[in-house]
Amino acid sequence: MHILFLSHYYPPEVTPGANRTYEHVLRWVREKDVKVSVITNHPHHPHGVLFPGYANRLFTHELQEGIDLYRVKTFLSPSSGVLRRSMNYLAYMGAATVMATQIPKPDLVVATSPQFLCAVAGYLASRIHGCPFLFELRDIWPDSIVTVGAMEQGTAIKILEKLELSLYRSASMIVALTDAFQDYLLDKGIASSKIRVIKNGVDLQFFQPQNPSPVLEAELETKGKFIVSYIGTIGMAHALDKVVLVAESLRDNDKIIFLILGEGAKKREIKNLIDQKGLKNIKVLPGVSHGEVRDYYALSDLVMVTLKNTPLFRKVIPSKIFEIMAMSRPILCAVDGECRQIIDAAGSGVFVEPENVADMVEMIRKLALPKEELETMGQNGRRFVESYFNRDRLAHEYLEVLRDIAKQHHMAS
């Protein structure tokens, strides 16, 4: 079976979508009867600058760990700025569609969102090759664009909504990452037979409990402190200005240090806010590689997962919660809905109302006291992901869905 997979992001870029795609296709090609081709960009996210060793050529091809990896020329753009990002998305859609014509006929095409112009390219590639199209729904567009304030309701959003519905209807199957996404699709009139929920998971061999790095402790001057960290995208959806206000409320407690680690459209704004308030108990650090992030999880006594307090974000499950649990770290969850339900079921953290600064301050004060509770939460999280969110098992489940779609198509042909 030949799978053609379209993903806007791919390692060495560090995004949840890039990691999920890579970890799935890497496992699929280990099967003797499976070939995988991936079409993606030359890596440049989040700064809009090509990674060292890469050039923005028209097309490149390499065999990487058994995966046929095709990279296409793109409009280089940082993660901020609606116009430039839109140009980046459109450029990929066009280039990926052209690239698909040069690839041996696949048995099916998979495309992942966001952004869903990637899914448009996937649909076009499936029409070119006369094979099924599977839409992996990782985020709800265009609702999320409006929710974070990147665009306002208007004609453009209405066009995107029609495109969204057309893609759902055109797909042979939709793989949704959350139960709430499945409910959303059902509300849109999509048949339940066309939907499968395959949630994110974690590589349990890669993310394991480890001791804090003495070198990193010395570099960040965190030895003997209670470290509260946020690790991930510093974007419009993540309400990190509220984390700064939490740090401001706790500025007189010299035992508590906040770390914000990552890149994103709001990073400069967050750093400016910290400078304006003259805070010394919160540090904003550069994003690191997928491997290096483990050292920062290990350094943390408590890891924050935050999003804006909107109904839409009650449908999402930030994939980082599975990494945090695999590392046996406790979670301060400021995301309601399905994310909260998983953490509650695992007993791996505590919930506070999203964007509620007072609640966050009170909870951090409580948890910063010497207690076995945090260690127990961490251990609970590790056991939970071992039981329910093992990437190996979920990748196998996903592959079986693809096999079924390809088989049904061949039988009907």
FENNORTA-V79784 format. One record per pair of residues at least 24 apart in sequence whose C-alpha atoms are under 7 Angstrom apart, sorted by the first residue. I is the first residue (numbers start at 1). J is the second residue. Records with the same first field share a line. If there is no record, write none. Layout:
BEGIN
I=J ; J
END
This chain:
BEGIN
1=33 ; 34 ; 35 ; 107
2=34 ; 35 ; 36 ; 106 ; 107
3=35 ; 36 ; 37 ; 106 ; 107 ; 108 ; 109
4=36 ; 37 ; 38 ; 106 ; 108 ; 109 ; 110
5=37 ; 38 ; 39 ; 109 ; 110 ; 111
6=38 ; 39 ; 40 ; 110 ; 111 ; 112 ; 118 ; 122
7=39 ; 40 ; 111 ; 112 ; 118
8=40 ; 41 ; 118
9=40 ; 41
10=40
12=43
13=43 ; 45
14=289 ; 290
16=319
24=395
27=395
28=399
29=66 ; 67
36=67 ; 68
37=67 ; 68 ; 69
38=68 ; 69 ; 70
39=69 ; 70 ; 71 ; 96
40=70 ; 71 ; 72
41=71 ; 72 ; 73 ; 74 ; 92
42=71 ; 72 ; 73
44=76
45=78 ; 79
46=78 ; 79 ; 263 ; 264
47=78 ; 79
48=76 ; 77 ; 78
49=76
72=96
79=264 ; 265
80=265
82=150
89=117
90=117
93=117 ; 118 ; 120 ; 121
96=121
97=121 ; 124 ; 125
100=125
105=129
107=131 ; 406
108=132 ; 133 ; 406
109=133 ; 134
110=134 ; 135
111=135 ; 136
112=136 ; 137 ; 138
113=137 ; 138 ; 139
114=138 ; 139
132=172
133=171 ; 172
134=171 ; 172 ; 173 ; 174
135=171 ; 173 ; 174 ; 175
136=174 ; 175 ; 176
137=174 ; 175 ; 176 ; 177
138=176 ; 177
148=236 ; 237
178=316 ; 317
180=315
181=315
198=394 ; 398
200=319
201=322 ; 389 ; 390 ; 391 ; 394
202=322 ; 323 ; 389 ; 390 ; 391
203=390 ; 391
204=326 ; 390
207=294 ; 323 ; 326 ; 327
208=326 ; 327
209=326 ; 327 ; 328
210=298
211=298
212=295 ; 298 ; 299
213=295
225=255 ; 256 ; 257
226=255 ; 256 ; 257 ; 301 ; 368
227=256 ; 257 ; 258 ; 300 ; 301 ; 302
228=257 ; 258 ; 259 ; 300 ; 301 ; 302 ; 303
229=258 ; 259 ; 260 ; 300 ; 302 ; 303 ; 304
230=259 ; 260 ; 261 ; 303 ; 304 ; 305
231=260 ; 261 ; 262
232=261 ; 262
233=262 ; 263 ; 264
234=262 ; 263 ; 264 ; 265 ; 266 ; 267
235=264 ; 265 ; 266
236=265 ; 266
237=307 ; 308
238=306 ; 307 ; 308
239=306 ; 307 ; 308 ; 355
241=270
242=355 ; 357
244=274
245=357
246=357 ; 360 ; 361
247=281 ; 282
248=279
251=281
257=281 ; 282
258=282 ; 283
259=283 ; 284
260=284 ; 285
261=285 ; 286 ; 287
262=286 ; 287
263=287
297=324 ; 327
301=329
302=329 ; 330 ; 331 ; 332
303=329 ; 330 ; 331 ; 332
304=331 ; 332 ; 333
305=332 ; 333 ; 334 ; 335
306=333 ; 334 ; 335 ; 354
307=334 ; 335 ; 354
308=354 ; 355
309=354 ; 355
314=338
322=385
325=378 ; 381 ; 382 ; 385
326=381 ; 382 ; 385
327=382
328=378 ; 379 ; 381 ; 382
329=378
330=374 ; 377 ; 378
346=380 ; 381 ; 384
347=377 ; 380 ; 381
348=377 ; 378 ; 380 ; 381
349=377
END
